Amino acid sequence: MTTFTIEQLSIPTSLDAPGAEDFRASVDVRNAVRVHDAGTDDVAASAELLLPGWLDPHEPKTLLVARVDGRIVARGVCERRVDETETAWMIAEVLPEFRGRGIGRALSLALEEAARAEGRSKFIVYAPSPEPAGGSGAIEQVDAPTGFGSVPAGNPEVRLLRDLGYTLEQVERGSRLQLPVDTKLLAAATARARASAPEAEYRLHSWVDRTPAQWREDVVHLLTRMSTDAPSAGLEEPEDTWTIERLLTDEEANAGVRVALTTAVEHVPSGALVGFTEIAVPAEEHRSPWQEDTLVLREHRGHRLGLLLKADNLRLLQERHPDRRAITTYNAEENRHMLDVNEALGFRPFIYEGAWRKDLSLT
């Protein structure tokens, strides 16, 4: 039996502050786990890039770590929202060489206890579920109730979550796009989209980093709608309300560690933004960018605006950062429209995640 301890880490105010060394070690665990499970280092991120998210006052987080002989070999994250008191989002990550020793179970139970202590009664876990290596024949699957996607029933994370009382609600697909994309492909995608969304009706606007003042109110509306309009199956994800103050705080916190490339679409007759897409580009040149939110308001769907937005933002990415070699994104398997857009642009699957839910009675 492996002897291990679990403790909560204080989040350092900077990477020069006390506790920064342990925080960096927890990020190393994150990266090692995700690169191992996904099979690509495009999912790795630096402590510098991640720290602003840990200090976000709108999304407070608890960081637990497991140590073996003083070394951090696993981490657990419990995230909440200040304007929503029911839900906690959790994940436990264990280095591959320390799996199968009860550490993941112990971390998961400790995360649940931390969430329960704050009065949270609904737990959501997004857990990567790689296909087993070297398997032969049919592999038993757990199907998502959406009818789209499944995860291998024999995977350790699947067995653990089911044993702890979680129910699979949704499957997410991680997709990767090799860069650069052929400019002719992007031009053809734009032309197809424009056939359904003429410029006289839908006009594109792009910016780098800070949102122009004239669009801030529209952008916070789109960010809030992102939490309610994206498919969430039986997870019943709560609304995540954005304000201009929150937007400005977020932009300031991330200044210098990443560049945000945004393309939005204006509905010309109303003068309002009705869709947007954002790519985050790490300041470190060897790091891969990732797709942040993409949304077209429900009332403006059916005009290929998602394809129009993504093709134009990829063009912007390649113009400003021609050195980057890949980009990743995640989408619900039932979000067929967005997956069609991604596939048309060349994205290919590299990992699948199960989205699991557990409800508690606090009485």
For each residue, the residues with C-beta under 8 A, 3 or more apart:
1: 101 102
2: 68 98 101 102 103
3: 68
4: 66 67 68 73 74 101 103 106
5: 66 67
6: 64 65 66 67 76 106 107 110
7: 64 65 67
8: 62 63 64 114
9: 19 22 23 26 63 64 65
10: 18 19
11: 19 23 51 54 55 61 63
12: 15 17 18 19 20 23 51
13: 17 55
14: 17 20 51
15: 12 20 23 24 47 48 51
16: 20
17: 12 13 14 20
18: 10 12
19: 9 10 11 12 22 23
20: 12 14 15 16 17 23 24 47
21: 24 25
22: 9 19 25 26 65 72
23: 9 11 12 15 19 20 26 27 47 51 54 63
24: 15 20 21 27 28 47
25: 21 22 28 29 65 71 72
26: 9 22 23 29 30 63 65 72 75
27: 23 24 30 31 45 46 47 50
28: 24 25 31 32 72
29: 25 26 32 33 65 72 73 74 75 93 95
30: 26 27 33 34 45 50 75 93
31: 27 28 34 35 41 43 44 45
32: 28 29 35 36 95 96
33: 29 30 36 37 93 94 95 96
34: 30 31 37 38 43 44 93 128
35: 31 32 38 39 40 41 43 44
36: 32 33 39 96
37: 33 34 128 130 351
38: 34 35 42 43 128 130 174 350 351
39: 35 36 130 350 351
40: 35 43 176 326 328 350
41: 31 35 44 288
42: 38 176 288 290 326 327 328
43: 31 34 35 38 40 174 288 328
44: 31 34 35 41 287
45: 27 30 31 49 50 282 287
46: 27 49 50 282 284 287
47: 15 20 23 24 27 50 51
48: 15 51 257 283 284
49: 45 46 52 257 258 282 283 284 287
50: 27 30 45 46 47 53 54
51: 11 12 14 15 23 47 48 54 55 257
52: 49 55 56 253 254 257
53: 50 56 59 61
54: 11 23 50 51 61 63
55: 11 13 51 52 253
56: 52 53 59 60 250 253
57: 60 82 249
58: 81 82 83 246
59: 53 56 79 80 81 82
60: 56 57 79 80 82
61: 11 53 54 77 78 79 80
62: 8 77 78 79 111 114
63: 8 9 11 23 26 54 75 76 77
64: 6 7 8 9 75 76 77 78 107 110 111 114
65: 6 7 9 22 25 26 29 72 74 75 76
66: 4 5 6 72 73 74 75 76 94 103 106 107
67: 4 5 6 7 70 71 72 73
68: 2 3 4 71 73 98
69:
70: 67
71: 25 67 68
72: 22 25 26 28 29 65 66 67 75
73: 4 29 66 67 68 94 95 98 103
74: 4 29 65 66 92 93 94 95 98 103 104 107
75: 26 29 30 63 64 65 66 72 92 93 107
76: 6 63 64 65 66 90 91 92 93 107 108 110 111
77: 61 62 63 64 90 91 111
78: 61 62 64 88 89 90 111 114 115
79: 59 60 61 62 88 89 90
80: 59 60 61 84 87 88 89 115 118 120
81: 58 59 84 87 238 240
82: 57 58 59 60
83: 58 240 241
84: 80 81 87 238 239 240
85: 119 120
86: 120 121 122 238
87: 80 81 84 120 122 123 124 237 238
88: 78 79 80 111 115 118 120 122 123 124
89: 78 79 80 123 124 125 126
90: 76 77 78 79 108 111 112 115 123 124 125
91: 76 77 125 126 127
92: 74 75 76 104 107 108 111
93: 29 30 33 34 74 75 76
94: 33 66 73 74 98 99 103 104 107
95: 29 32 33 73 74 98 99
96: 32 33 36 99
97:
98: 2 68 73 74 94 95 101 103
99: 94 95 96 103 104 156
100: 156
101: 1 2 4 98
102: 1 2 105 106
103: 2 4 66 73 74 94 98 99 106 107
104: 74 92 94 99 107 108 156 157 160
105: 102 108 109 160 164
106: 4 6 66 102 103 109 110
107: 6 64 66 74 75 76 92 94 103 104 110 111
108: 76 90 92 104 105 111 112 160 164
109: 105 106 112 113 164
110: 6 64 76 106 107 113 114
111: 62 64 76 77 78 88 90 92 107 108 114 115
112: 90 108 109 115 116 123 164
113: 109 110 116 117
114: 8 62 64 78 110 111 117 118
115: 78 80 88 90 111 112 118 120 123
116: 112 113 119 120 121 360 362
117: 113 114
118: 80 88 114 115
119: 85 116 362
120: 80 85 86 87 88 115 116 123 360
121: 86 116 359 360 361 362
122: 86 87 88 236 357 358 359 360
123: 87 88 89 90 112 115 120 166 357 358 359 360
124: 87 88 89 90 235 237 355 356 357
125: 89 90 91 161 166 355 356 357 358
126: 89 91 172 353 354 355 356
127: 91 157 158 161 353 354 356
128: 34 37 38 157 174 351 352 353
129: 151 152 155 157 158 352 353 354
130: 37 38 39 133 155 351 352
131: 135 139 152
132: 135 139 152 154 155
133: 130
134:
135: 131 132 139
136:
137:
138:
139: 131 132 135 152 153 154
140: 152 153 154
141: 150 151 152 153
142: 150 151 152 153 158 162 168 354
143: 147 149 150 168
144: 147 148 149 150 168 169 170 171 233 333 334 354
145: 168 169 233 234
146: 149 169 170 171 231 233 332 333 334
147: 143 144 334
148: 144 171 332 333 334 336
149: 143 144 146 170 171 172 173 333 334 352
150: 141 142 143 144 171
151: 129 141 142 155 158 168 171 352 354
152: 129 131 132 139 140 141 142 155 158
153: 139 140 141 142 158 159
154: 132 139 140 158 159
155: 129 130 132 151 152 158 159
156: 99 100 104 159 160
157: 104 127 128 129 160 161 354
158: 127 129 142 151 152 153 154 155 161 162 168 354
159: 153 154 155 156 162 163
160: 104 105 108 156 157 163 164
161: 125 127 157 158 164 166 168 354 356
162: 142 158 159 165 166
163: 159 160
164: 105 108 109 112 160 161 358
165: 162 358
166: 123 125 161 162 356 357 358
167: 234 356 357 358
168: 142 143 144 145 151 158 161 171 354 355 356
169: 144 145 146 233 234 235 355 356 357
170: 144 146 149 231 232 233 234 235 332 333 334 354 355
171: 144 146 148 149 150 151 168 332 333 352 353 354 355
172: 126 149 330 331 332 333 352 353 354 355
173: 149 330 331 332 333 339 349 351 352
174: 38 43 128 328 329 330 349 350 351 352 353
175: 328 329 330 331 339 342 347 348 349 350
176: 40 42 326 327 328 347 348 349 350
177: 181 314 326 327 328 329 342 345 346 347 348
178: 325 326 346
179: 317 318 324 325 326 327
180: 183 318 322
181: 177 185 186 314 318 345 346
182: 185 186
183: 180 186 187 315 318
184: 187 188
185: 181 182 188 189 345 346
186: 181 182 183 189 190 311 314 315 345
187: 183 184 190 191
188: 184 185 191 192
189: 185 186 192 193 307 311 344 345
190: 186 187 193 194 308 311 312
191: 187 188 194 195
192: 188 189 195 196 304 307
193: 189 190 196 197 303 304 305 307 308 311
194: 190 191 197 198 199 308
195: 191 192 304
196: 192 193 302 303 304
197: 193 194 201 202 265 303 304 305 308
198: 194 201 202
199: 194 202 203
200: 268
201: 197 198 267 268 269
202: 197 198 199 265 266 267 268 274 303 305 308
203: 199 265 266 268
204: 263 264 265 266 308 309 312
205: 212 215 263 264 265 266 273
206: 261 262 263 264 312 313 316
207: 210 211 212 215 262
208: 259 260 261 262 320
209: 251 255 259 260
210: 207 251
211: 207 215 216 219 247 251 262
212: 205 207 215 216
213: 216
214:
215: 205 207 211 212 218 219 264 273
216: 211 212 213 219 220 244 247 248
217: 220 221 244
218: 215 221 222 264 272 273
219: 211 215 216 222 223 247 264 273 276
220: 216 217 223 224 242 243 244 246 247
221: 217 218 224 225 242 273
222: 218 219 225 226 264 273 275 276 293 295 297
223: 219 220 226 227 240 242 247 293
224: 220 221 227 228 239 240 241 242
225: 221 222 228 229 295 297
226: 222 223 229 230 240 293 295
227: 223 224 230 237 238 239 240
228: 224 225 237 239
229: 225 226 295 297 298
230: 226 227 237 295 332 335
231: 146 170 332 334 335
232: 170 235 236 237 332
233: 144 145 146 169 170 332 334 355
234: 145 167 169 170 357
235: 124 169 170 232 355 357
236: 122 232
237: 87 124 227 228 230 232 240
238: 81 84 86 87 227
239: 84 224 227 228
240: 81 83 84 223 224 226 227 237
241: 83 224
242: 220 221 223 224 246 247
243: 220 246 247
244: 216 217 220 247 248
245: 248 249
246: 58 220 242 243 249 250
247: 211 216 219 220 223 242 243 244 250 251
248: 216 244 245 251 252
249: 57 245 246 252 253
250: 56 246 247 253 254
251: 209 210 211 247 248 254 255 260
252: 248 249 255
253: 52 55 56 249 250
254: 52 250 251 257 258 260
255: 209 251 252
256: 283
257: 48 49 51 52 254 282 283
258: 49 254 280 281 282 283
259: 208 209 280 281 283 320 321
260: 208 209 251 254 278 279 280 281 292
261: 206 208 278 279 281 313 316 317 320
262: 206 207 208 211 276 277 278 313
263: 204 205 206 276 277 309 312 313 316
264: 204 205 206 215 218 219 222 273 275 276 277 309
265: 197 202 203 204 205 273 274 275 276 296 305 308 309
266: 202 203 204 205 271 272 273 274
267: 201 202 270 271 272 273 274 300
268: 200 201 202 203 271
269: 201
270: 267 274
271: 266 267 268
272: 218 266 267
273: 205 215 218 219 221 222 264 265 266 267 276
274: 202 265 266 267 270 296 297 299 300 305
275: 222 264 265 294 295 296 297 300 305 306 309
276: 219 222 262 263 264 265 273 293 294 295 309
277: 262 263 264 291 292 293 294 295 306 309 310 313
278: 260 261 262 291 292 293 294 313
279: 260 261 289 290 291 292 313 314 316 317 327
280: 258 259 260 289 290 291 292
281: 258 259 260 261 289 317 320 321 324
282: 45 46 49 257 258 287 288 289
283: 48 49 256 257 258 259
284: 46 48 49 287
285: 323
286:
287: 44 45 46 49 282 284
288: 41 42 43 282 324 325 326 327 328
289: 279 280 281 282 317 321 324 327
290: 42 279 280 327 328 329
291: 277 278 279 280 294 327 328 329 330
292: 260 277 278 279 280
293: 222 223 226 276 277 278
294: 275 276 277 278 291 306 309 310 338
295: 222 225 226 229 230 275 276 277
296: 265 274 275 300 301 305 306 309
297: 222 225 229 274 275 300 301
298: 229 301
299: 274
300: 267 274 275 296 297 303 305
301: 296 297 298 305 337
302: 196
303: 193 196 197 202 300
304: 192 193 195 196 197 307 308
305: 193 197 202 265 274 275 296 300 301 308 309
306: 275 277 294 296 309 310 337 338 341
307: 189 192 193 304 310 311 341 344 345
308: 190 193 194 197 202 204 265 304 305 311 312
309: 204 263 264 265 275 276 277 294 296 305 306 312 313
310: 277 294 306 307 313 314 341 342 345
311: 186 189 190 193 307 308 314 315 345
312: 190 204 206 263 308 309 315 316
313: 206 261 262 263 277 278 279 309 310 316 317
314: 177 181 186 279 310 311 317 318 327 345
315: 183 186 311 312 318 319
316: 206 261 263 279 312 313 319 320
317: 179 261 279 281 289 313 314 320 321 324 327
318: 179 180 181 183 314 315 321 322
319: 315 316 322
320: 208 259 261 281 316 317
321: 259 281 289 317 318 324
322: 180 318 319
323: 285
324: 179 281 288 289 317 321 327
325: 178 179 288
326: 40 42 176 177 178 179 288
327: 42 176 177 179 279 288 289 290 291 314 317 324
328: 40 42 43 174 175 176 177 288 290 291 350
329: 174 175 177 290 291 342 347
330: 172 173 174 175 291 353
331: 172 173 175 335 338 339 342
332: 146 148 170 171 172 173 230 231 232 233 335 355
333: 144 146 148 149 170 171 172 173 339 352
334: 144 146 147 148 149 170 231 233
335: 230 231 331 332 338 339
336: 148 339 340
337: 301 306 340 341
338: 294 306 331 335 341 342
339: 173 175 331 333 335 336 342 343
340: 336 337 343 344
341: 306 307 310 337 338 344 345
342: 175 177 310 329 331 338 339 345 347
343: 339 340 346 347 348
344: 189 307 340 341
345: 177 181 185 186 189 307 310 311 314 341 342
346: 177 178 181 185 343
347: 175 176 177 329 342 343
348: 175 176 177 343
349: 173 174 175 176 352
350: 38 39 40 174 175 176 328
351: 37 38 39 128 130 173 174
352: 128 129 130 149 151 171 172 173 174 333 349
353: 126 127 128 129 171 172 174 330
354: 126 127 129 142 144 151 157 158 161 168 170 171 172
355: 124 125 126 168 169 170 171 172 233 235 332
356: 124 125 126 127 161 166 167 168 169
357: 122 123 124 125 166 167 169 234 235
358: 122 123 125 164 165 166 167
359: 121 122 123
360: 116 120 121 122 123
361: 121
362: 116 119 121
363:
